[in-house]
């Protein structure tokens, strides 16, 4: 976990694991025939925003 050089010990690893499990996405509900790749994560007042690139597979 990159915290800008601030040591956070086990708390950082625990937080990272929780966030990773929350970001798990079931891509089967999206349109078939495309490949989806997460390209970035940002935050705003409403929460996390995950950006994806979408590429046709056919």
C-alpha positions in Angstrom: 0.0 0.0 0.0 1.5 3.4 -1.0 0.9 5.9 1.7 3.4 8.5 0.5 6.2 7.3 2.7 4.2 7.3 5.9 4.5 4.0 7.8 1.1 2.5 8.7 2.1 -1.0 9.7 -0.6 -3.7 9.6 -3.4 -1.2 9.6 -2.6 -0.3 6.0 -2.6 -3.9 4.8 -5.9 -4.5 6.6 -7.5 -1.4 5.0 -6.2 -2.3 1.6 -7.7 -5.8 1.9 -11.1 -4.4 2.9 -11.1 -1.9 0.0 -10.0 -4.6 -2.5 -12.9 -6.8 -1.5 -15.4 -3.9 -1.8 -14.1 -3.0 -5.3 -14.7 -6.6 -6.5 -17.0 -6.3 -9.6 -19.0 -9.0 -11.3 -18.3 -8.1 -14.9 -20.7 -10.8 -16.2 -23.5 -8.2 -15.7 -21.8 -5.9 -18.3 -22.2 -6.1 -22.1 -20.6 -9.3 -23.6 -18.1 -9.0 -26.4 -15.9 -6.5 -24.6 -12.9 -6.6 -22.4 -13.0 -4.4 -19.3 -9.9 -3.1 -17.5 -9.9 -0.9 -14.4 -7.6 2.1 -15.2 -8.0 4.4 -12.2 -9.6 5.1 -8.9 -10.5 8.6 -7.6 -12.6 9.8 -4.7 -15.2 12.5 -4.3 -17.8 13.5 -1.7 -20.0 10.6 -2.8 -17.3 7.8 -2.5 -15.0 6.0 -4.9 -15.1 6.3 -8.7 -13.5 3.5 -10.7 -12.7 4.2 -14.3 -12.6 1.4 -16.9 -11.2 1.1 -20.4 -13.5 -1.0 -22.7 -12.1 -2.8 -25.7 -14.1 -4.9 -28.2 -13.1 -8.6 -28.2 -14.6 -9.5 -31.5 
